Amino acid sequence: MNLRLHPLAHEPARRRPAVGARAVTILELLVAVSLISFIILALYQMFDQTQTQMRRTVREVDKFESGRAAAELLKRDVAQMVAGNSPLGAAAVNFFAGTTVGTINWSGGAFAMTNGGNTVLAGILQEAYFLSFDPAATPTNWSPVAYRVASSTNAAAVATFGLGTLYRWTTNANRFSPNLQNVFFSNPPTNFFQRVVDNVVHFRVTAITNGAPVPSGGYLTNTVLPSHVEIELAYVDSRTADRARALLPNTNAIRAILSTNVNSVHLFRLQIPIRAGQQ
């Protein structure tokens, strides 16, 4: 018996329908895009708030850091005050603090800070001068040091609207230089002044002698030194100062906006002891 194998005819493969597969609807796509957009917006808001807080923190640090640096410089200079005990000029004036030198009133633009109609800070802008001595700087051992609040653009001009820059001035000479103290009182060249802190609205220096303050404009001479010196330094933040300067030349408007922005004022108070017998 002969068996013959006949190949079966090729049958086309049948496609099985996909189980559970379907297209994404437009509504689902819109929901997904909306959720992603919401997440991105939330992250942006979070990062924006974080950046704002960081910038605010940096500004606060900068504001207080400039005040601390100025306070440290004042403290170091004043603590080195000496009595010259010389009738020949170089050290005739040991200490001076006041608003008027010669015919110039450096506090002419000062104003009071108010809150609800009550004065919280009676602004004043003084000059202060005192003497120091460096034994290693022979023969020019004597160094007068002075501070002044003047115009932010010119150390020889009054801060006419009460907002200025604190400057530091110093020079040196021997014990018998007759014009040492007068160099500062005669308004020296501006290139001898160094900027210390900007946007100052109040600077008061008070020497205490025998338990009583030396009157503003008073001098200490010969061997007299204060027991300690009290300093008040106040300045406003740069944003408030820029907003005020934008009102120039209306100085009354500047004083009005500065005098009521008490929250923008940063006040430093120092009490610096002076060692007895420093001369």
C-alpha positions in Angstrom: 0.0 0.0 0.0 1.4 3.3 -1.1 0.9 6.3 1.2 1.4 9.7 -0.3 1.7 12.8 1.7 0.0 15.8 0.2 1.0 19.2 1.5 -1.8 21.2 3.0 -2.7 24.4 1.4 -1.2 27.4 3.4 -3.9 29.1 5.3 -3.5 32.8 6.0 -2.8 33.6 9.7 -5.7 35.0 11.6 -5.1 38.2 13.6 -6.2 38.0 17.1 -7.8 41.2 18.4 -5.6 43.0 21.0 -7.0 42.5 24.5 -7.6 45.7 26.5 -5.7 48.1 24.0 -7.3 51.4 23.3 -6.3 54.9 22.2 -5.8 57.9 24.7 -8.7 60.2 24.5 -8.3 64.0 24.1 -9.8 64.5 27.5 -7.3 62.3 29.2 -4.5 64.1 27.4 -5.8 67.4 28.5 -6.0 66.2 32.1 -2.4 64.9 32.0 -1.1 68.2 30.6 -3.0 70.2 33.2 -1.6 68.1 36.0 2.0 68.5 34.7 1.4 72.2 34.2 0.1 72.5 37.8 3.1 70.7 39.2 5.5 72.9 37.2 3.7 76.0 38.4 3.8 74.9 42.0 7.5 74.1 41.8 8.1 77.5 40.2 6.2 79.3 42.9 8.1 77.4 45.6 11.5 78.2 44.0 10.4 81.8 43.5 9.5 82.2 47.1 12.8 80.5 48.2 14.8 82.9 46.0 12.9 85.9 47.3 13.6 84.9 50.9 17.2 84.3 50.1 17.6 87.7 48.5 15.8 89.3 51.5 18.2 87.5 53.9 21.2 88.7 51.9 19.9 92.3 52.0 19.3 92.1 55.7 22.8 90.7 56.2 24.3 93.4 54.1 22.4 96.2 55.9 23.5 95.0 59.4 27.0 94.1 58.3 27.7 97.7 57.1 26.5 99.0 60.5 28.6 96.4 62.4 31.7 97.3 60.4 31.2 101.0 61.0 30.6 100.4 64.7 33.8 98.3 65.0 35.8 101.0 63.3 34.4 103.7 65.6 35.0 101.6 68.7 38.6 100.9 67.7 39.4 104.5 66.9 37.7 106.1 70.0 39.2 103.5 72.4 42.7 104.7 71.4 42.0 108.4 72.3 44.8 110.0 74.2 45.5 113.3 76.0 48.2 115.3 74.3 49.0 117.7 77.1 50.7 120.1 74.7 50.1 123.8 74.7 51.9 124.2 71.4 49.1 123.0 69.1 49.5 119.4 68.0 47.6 117.9 70.9 45.8 121.0 72.3 42.4 119.5 71.5 41.9 116.0 72.8 38.2 115.7 71.9 35.5 117.7 70.1 32.0 116.8 69.0 29.5 119.3 67.6 27.3 120.3 64.7 29.0 123.6 63.8 32.6 124.1 62.9 33.5 127.6 61.8 30.5 128.9 59.9 29.3 125.5 58.6 26.3 123.8 60.4 26.8 120.1 59.4 23.4 119.2 60.9 21.4 121.8 59.0 19.5 119.1 57.0 18.8 116.8 60.0 15.2 115.8 60.8 13.3 114.0 63.5 12.0 110.4 63.0 8.3 110.1 63.9 5.8 107.3 64.5 2.1 108.2 64.8 3.0 111.8 65.5 5.5 110.9 68.3 9.2 111.6 67.9 11.2 108.4 68.3 14.6 109.8 67.2 15.6 113.4 67.2 18.0 113.4 64.3 21.4 115.2 64.5 24.5 115.0 62.3 27.7 115.8 64.2 31.4 116.1 63.5 33.7 114.4 66.0 37.4 114.8 66.4 39.9 113.2 68.8 43.5 112.5 69.2 45.5 109.2 69.1 49.2 108.3 69.5 51.3 105.6 67.8 54.6 105.1 69.6 56.0 103.2 66.6 55.4 106.1 64.1 58.2 108.4 65.3 58.5 111.3 64.6 54.9 111.7 63.4 53.4 109.8 66.3 50.3 112.0 66.7 47.2 111.1 64.6 44.0 113.1 64.8 41.0 111.1 63.7 37.7 112.7 62.8 34.2 111.6 61.6 31.7 113.6 59.7 28.3 113.1 58.0 28.3 115.0 54.7 26.8 114.7 51.2 27.0 111.3 49.7 28.8 112.8 46.7 31.0 115.4 48.4 32.7 115.1 51.8 33.0 118.9 51.9 29.3 119.6 51.4 26.5 119.5 53.9 23.9 116.7 53.6 21.2 119.2 52.8 18.2 116.9 53.1 19.4 114.9 56.1 20.6 111.8 54.3 24.3 111.5 53.9 27.5 109.4 54.2 29.6 108.9 57.3 33.2 109.8 56.4 36.5 109.1 58.3 39.4 111.5 58.2 42.9 111.2 59.6 46.4 112.5 59.3 49.6 112.5 61.4 52.2 115.0 62.7 54.8 115.5 65.4 53.9 116.7 68.9 54.7 120.3 68.1 52.9 120.8 64.8 50.9 124.0 65.5 48.2 123.4 62.8 47.3 119.8 63.4 43.9 120.3 64.9 43.1 123.2 62.6 43.7 121.0 59.5 40.4 119.3 60.1 38.5 122.3 61.4 39.3 124.3 58.3 37.6 121.7 56.1 40.5 119.7 54.6 40.6 118.4 51.0 38.0 115.6 50.2 40.7 113.1 49.1 41.7 112.7 52.8 38.2 111.4 53.6 37.2 107.7 53.5 33.6 106.5 53.1 32.5 104.4 56.1 28.7 103.9 55.7 26.0 105.4 53.4 22.4 106.6 54.0 23.1 107.9 57.5 20.3 110.0 59.1 21.7 110.3 62.6 25.2 110.6 64.1 25.7 111.7 67.7 28.9 111.5 69.7 28.8 112.4 73.4 31.7 112.4 75.8 31.0 111.8 79.5 33.3 113.5 82.0 32.9 113.3 85.8 29.5 111.7 85.2 28.2 114.6 83.1 28.0 114.9 79.3 30.3 117.4 77.5 27.9 119.9 75.8 27.7 119.7 72.0 30.4 121.9 70.6 32.6 121.6 73.7 36.3 120.9 73.7 38.5 118.7 76.0 42.1 119.9 76.2 45.4 119.5 78.0 45.2 116.3 80.1 41.4 116.0 80.2 39.9 112.8 78.8 36.3 111.5 79.0 35.6 108.4 81.1 33.7 107.0 78.2 32.1 108.0 74.9 28.6 107.3 73.8 27.9 107.0 70.0 24.6 106.7 68.2 24.6 105.9 64.5 21.4 105.4 62.4 21.0 104.8 58.7 18.2 103.7 56.4 18.3 100.8 54.0 19.3 101.4 50.4 15.8 100.8 48.9 14.3 103.6 51.1 17.2 105.9 50.4 16.9 105.4 46.6 13.2 106.1 46.8 13.8 109.3 48.7 16.6 110.5 46.4 14.3 110.0 43.4 12.3 113.0 44.8 15.1 115.4 44.3 15.2 118.4 44.2 12.1 118.4 46.5 14.0 118.2 49.8 10.9 118.7 51.9 9.3 115.6 50.3 12.5 113.6 51.0 12.5 114.6 54.6 8.8 113.7 54.8 9.2 110.2 53.4 12.3 109.5 55.5 11.0 110.8 58.8 8.0 108.5 58.7 9.8 105.3 57.6 10.9 104.3 61.1 10.9 100.6 60.2 13.6 101.2 57.7 16.0 102.8 60.2 18.8 100.7 61.8 20.2 102.3 65.0 23.5 101.3 66.6 24.4 102.5 70.1 27.9 102.2 71.5 29.4 103.0 74.9 33.2 103.0 74.7 35.3 103.3 77.8 38.5 105.4 77.7 41.4 104.3 79.8 42.6 106.9 82.3 46.1 108.3 81.8 46.3 107.7 78.1 48.8 110.4 77.0 
